[in-house]
Amino acid sequence: MGALRALRADAELSAVPVVLLSARAGEEARVEGWSAGADDYLVKPFAARELVARVEAQLKTRRQQRANEEARAVAEEATRAKDEFLAMLGHELRNPLAPILTTLQVMKLRASGIFEQERALIDRQVRHVVRLVDDLLEVSRIARGKVSLDRELVDLGDTIARAIELASPLLEQRMHHLTVDVDTALTMDGDKMRLAQVFANLLTNAAKYTPAGGSITVSAKRMGDSLRVAVRDTGIGMRREMLPVVFDLFVQGRQGLDRSEGGLGLGLSIVKSLVALHQGTVEAHSEGVGKGSEFVVVLPAATASLEAGAAGPTFIDVVRPAPTGRRVLVVDDNEDAAASLAEALSDMGHVVEVAHDGPAALAKLETFSPDVALLDIGLPLMDGYELARRIRHEPRLAEIRLVSITGYGQASDKLRAQEAGFDVHLVKPVELVVIEDVIANAGGADAPN
């Protein structure tokens, strides 16, 4: 048995099939042999044909295992390549979207009603592309188990209100009539941002598949130890055979050649996954084509102990100072993105300097002392992480608020940014109001020099 254990401990020989030949019969001897690492146990005396059969069986089993391992390795490599591709796709799509959205916001600030409808149209379509990119990356994170919940005591009414706000552009565009019937005091243990995403996806789905001017109803109530939320519409409905698969990836109802409803078939799959992470369920109901649909989410309500232990709301009277200019350094190798952001920040009253790579940024910092530095990550010559580390190593630059503005939005990217010394991590495209809030919270002089 000692030799067998030594064989199993040898990394190069551990996978070799072992048929143990022994004169000891009985269950105890077999168990001892298998415990030592034998794949099979044969009692002497034995026929040659039986030994050959046992050996061939072990070889066949090992070949199958090897094939399975190779297939698994190929699948894992394909998954890794897919995830890397999706991350790069998100980055490459977000980079050009950022200056488009920023320029639109600058035009809105300056235009005074000129081309308002045209700008609104472009804005809607750009945001639609942003949602598609976000869905692609979200489903990739869910598939790899990379989604974690930031749990707290959540008021479901507030969460649904946030979801309605997120879905309101499409609801308004299609002139739907929205009815909200949500009971008070519906609380649960969950991630309020992810739950808002769930209900926003359901509302968006209802809006897409309901003809213009239709009706959508959102209701929420408590049922025993559960919270029941239903989103019902008067839309195109679903065939019976669609109901069991509607939450699967890339599944959509039949569309015409114009694909007027659009989308990638990811929204409902994301809903199902996020609801499951909250230990809940979601179901789809429809009486058939043309008869509307209803999606019902059931989630566990907060326990009495959780509600009792939660801290009550704290109201702080925050008086913000009047907007004042800051010194801002923008570093981005995408010249359009850098120029549009610098232009927007200048219009807001900030003093802005621009650089397009790490060395140029360090050169700017020799003569320019910013309160805030907005750094892209994918810079040439020196990436944003290295640039942030160099800035942090300069005592005279210690008070600069470092903000990464990047197309990379994975959790690992945020962690890496934090480790490099960034104070804030933002994913392109970023709303100007968010950037302005980040700048307003920076230290430094109240007025530009």
N, C-alpha and C positions, 0 to 999 in steps of 0.2 A: 504493500500500500504506500510505503514511503516513496518508492520510485514513481508511482503514479501521481502522487501529490507534487513531486518535483517536476514532473513533466507538465502538469497543469500550471505550475508557477512560472515556467519558461515562456516568455512572450512569443518567441518564434514557433514554439511547438504546441502552444495551448489549444490551437484550433484543430489539431490532429485527432480524428476519431479514435477512440480506444475501446476495444472489446477485451474485457478481462476474462482470462481463462483460469479456472480454479477447480480444485478438487473438492472444495467446500460447497455443499449444497444447503438449501434451506433459505427462508426469507431473510433471516438475520445476516447471513453472508452476503446476499444480494444487496441489501440496504447498505451494508458497510462499503461494498464496492462502488455503488452509485454515489454514496456520500464522499468517497475519495476522488470522484471525478470520472468514473467509467461511464461510457455511453451505452454499453451493453455488457451482459454477464452470461458466460457460457460455462456449464459444469462439465468437467471431465468425467468419463470419456464422452466424446461427441463424434458425430459423423462428419467427414470432410465436407459433404454437401451442405450440412447445416452451418458450418463455419463460413464457407463461401457465401452462403445466403445472408448470414448476419453481416459480414464485411461489406457486401454489395449494398445492403440496406443502409448501413452507416454512411457509405460513400455517396449514395444517392441523396440521403438527408443532408449531408454536408454541402453537396453541390447546390441543392435547392436553397440552403441557408446563404451560401455565398452569392447566389443569383439574387436572392432577396436583398442582401446587404448592398450589392452593387446597384440594384434598382432604387433602393432607398437613398443611396449616396447621390445617384443621378437626379432623383426628385428633389433632394435637399439643395443640390447645386442649382437646379432650375429655379427653385423657390428663392434662393439667395440672389440669383441673377435677376429674377423678376422684381424682387424688393429693391435692389439697387437701381434697376431701370426706372421703377415708379418714383423713387426718391429723386433721381436725376431729372425725370420728366417733370415732376412738380417744381423743381428748381428752375429748369429751363423755361417752363411756361410762366412761372410767377415773375421772373425777371422782366420780361417785356410787359406784363400786365401792370406792374408797379408804376412805371412812368405814365402809362395811359390813364390809369385811375387818378394819379396825382394831378396830371394836367387837366383832367375833367373837373377836379375840385377847384383848381386855380381858376379855370374858366367860369365856374359857378360863382366864385367870389368876385370876379371882375365884370361878368357879362351884363348884369342888370337886366335880365330877361331876354337878351338877344339869343336866338337859336336855342331857346329853352327846351322845346320838344325834341330837337335833334340831340342835344346833349343828354337828355333823359333817356333817349333810346340807346345811345352808345353806353351809357352808364349801366342800364339794365343788362345789356348783352355781355359787357365785361364782367359784371358780377355773376352772371350765369356761368361763364367760363371758370371763374374762381371757384364756384360751388362744385363744378365737375371735377376740378383738380383736387379739391378737398375730399370729395367722396372717394376718389381713386386711392388717395393716400390713407384715408381712414379705414377703408376695407382691408388694405394691406396690413395695417397695424393690428386690426382685430384678428385677422387670419393668423398672425404670428404671436398672438397673445400679448401684445405690447401695450394694450389699453389698461390703465389702472384708474380706479375711481377715487376722486377726492370727496370722501363721504362727510356729510354733515346733516343736521336736521333741516329738511327742505320743506318749504310751504309750496304745495303743488299748485295752488292758485297763482302764485307769483311766477312759478316756472312756466305755466301755460301762457301767462301774459307775455313772458319773454319770447316764447315760441311764436305767438301771434305776431309780435313785433318783427321777428326774423322772417316770417312768411308773408308779411303785409305787402311788400312790393308786388309779388305775383297775384295776391288776392285783389289788390287794387287795380292792377293792370287788366285783369279779366273781369272786373266789376262784379265780384261775387258778393252775395249777402251772407255775412257771418253772424251766427247766433252763438252766444257763450252762456252756458248754464253750469257754473262751477260752484259747488258748495264751499262754505268757509271751513277753516280749521282742518284742512286735509294735510297732514304732515307725514313724512316718511324719512327714513335714513337713506340718503343717496347723494349722487353728484349732480348738483343743480344745472351745471353747464351741459352735461351729457343728457340729462332728462329733457332739457329745453331742445336739444338737438333731436331727440326722439319725436317730440310732438311737432316741432317745426317740419321735420321730414314728412310726417303724416299729413300735416296741413298743406304742404307743398304738393304732395302726391294728389290730395283731393282737389287742389286748385288746378293742377295740370290736366286731370282727367274729368273735369266738370266743364261743360260748355259755358261760355261767357254769360254772366248774369245768373248763374246757378246759386244754389244755397248750400252752405256748409255749416254744420252744427258741431260744437265742441261741448261735451258734458263731462262732469267729474263728480263722483259721490263716493261715500264710504259704504262698504258692504262687509260688515263684520270686522275681520282683521285685515281686510284688503281695501285698496283704493282702485276704483274702476274709472278709467278715462276712455271715452268713445269719441271718435271723429267720424261723422256721417256726412255723406254728400249726395247730391242729386245727379251725379255724373253718369258716365257711360256704363258703369257696372262691370261685372266679370262673369265669364262663363264658369260653370260648375267645376270644370277640370282645372281652372286656373287657381282655385282657392288653396289646394294643398301645396302649391309650388310658388305662390306669389312672393314669398320671403326669400326665395333662393337667389343666389348671385346672378345678375345679368338677365333676370326674368322680367319681361314687360308684357303688358297686354298688346294685342294686335294693333298695329298702327298703319296708317296709310303711307304711301310713298313720300308724302311731304313730312312725315314724322313731326307733326305739329306739337305733340306732347314732349318730344325731346327726351333727354336724360340717358343714363347708361344702365339703368336697372339695378342701381346699387343702394338707393335710399331705403327701401324696405328691408333689405338684408342687414343694413347698419342698424335699423330700428330693432330687429329681432335680436341681434347680438348684444346691443346695449341694454335692452330690457332683460335679457337672460343674465347679464352681469349684475343686475339689480334683483335677481331671484324672482323675476316676474314672468308673465306670459303675454303674448300678443296673438290675436286671431283676426282673420279677415272674413267678412260675411257679405254676401250679395245674393239677391233673388234672381239675378240674371242680367243679360245685356240690356242696357238702357234703364235699369232700375236702381242705379246708385250703388254705393258701397259703404260699408261700415268697418272700421278698424277699432278693436277693443283691446286696451292695455290694462292688465291687472297687476298691481304692485303691492308688496306688503306694506301695511301702514306702520307708522312708528309705534313702538311699544310705550306703555305708560311711563316706564322707568327712563326711557330715552327722552321723552318730552319733559319729564320732571327735572332731569339733570341738565337740560340745555339751558344755557345762559340766555336771559332775556335780551331783547334788542337794546343796544346802547346808542343813544342819539348824541352826536357831537356836533355842536354848532361850529362848522368850519367856515371861516371867512377868508376867501382867497384874495390875495392882493390883485390889484388891477394888472392886466397883462403887461409885461415889460419885456424888452428885448434881451435876448441872451446871445452869447457868442457860441456859434455852432460850427463844427467841422463835419462835412459830409465826405465820405470816402466810398466811392463805387466806381468800378471799371466800366460799367454801363453808362456812357456819357449822357444819354438821354435821361436815364433815371436820376443821375446826379444833378443834371441841369434843372429838371422839372421840380425836384425836391428843394433844391437851393432857391429856385424862383418862388416857390410857395412859401418857404420859411422867411424869405426876404419880405414878401408881401405882408407877413404877419408881424414884421418889425424886428426880426432877428438879424444879427450880423453873421454872415455865412461865408466860409471859405470852403473850397472844393479841391479834392485830390482824387486821382484815379488809380493809385496803387500805394502799397505800404511805404516804400522809401519816400515817395512824394509827400505822403501824409506826415512822416517824421520830419521832413524838411520844413513843412508848414508850421509844425509845432515848435520850431526854433524861434519863430517870431510871433506866432499866434497862440494865445492861451484861451482855449474854448472852455465854456462851462459844460458843454455836451459834445460828444463825438459819436456820430451815427456811422457805423462801419459795416460795409458789406463783408461777407465771409469769403466768398470765392474770388479773391483778388489775385492778380498776377504778381510774380516776383516774391511776394510775401503774403500769406493768407491772413484773414482777419483775426484768427486766433493768435498768431504770432505777433501781429501788430498790437493787439490788446495787451499781450504779455510784456512787450517792450515799453508800452506806455505806462503800465503799472510799475515797472522797475525804475521809472524816473520819479524821484521824490517831488520835483516841482510840478509834476502832472498828476499827482496823487488824487486831487479833488475832482478831476474830470469825471463826469458820468458817462460811462461807456455803454452804448446801445448797439446791439447787433441787429441789422435789418437785412434779412437774408431769405432766399427761397427755400432753405433747408429748415423743415419744421418738425423733424422727428424728436422724440423725447431725448434720444442720445445727443442730438445737436444742441438742445437746450442745456443739457448737463455739461457738455464740452465747452459751451460758451461761458457758463458759470465758472468752470474750472480755469478758464483763460483769463478771468477777471472782469467779464461783462456784468453790468448791473441789471440790464434788461435785455430780453431776447424777443424780437418782433419778427413775424413772418410776412413776407411780401405777398400781395400788396397790402399796405398799411394805410388806414384812414388817417387823414391829416389831424383830425381831432385827437386821435390816440398819440400821435407824435407830439402834438402840442402839449398834451397832458404830461407826457414823459419829460419834455423840456421844462415845463413849468415847475416840476417837482425837483429839478436839479438845483444844486447849490450854486454859489457864485454871486457876482455882482448883480444888482437889480437892473442895471442899465448897461448897454454896450459901451465899450471904450472906443 
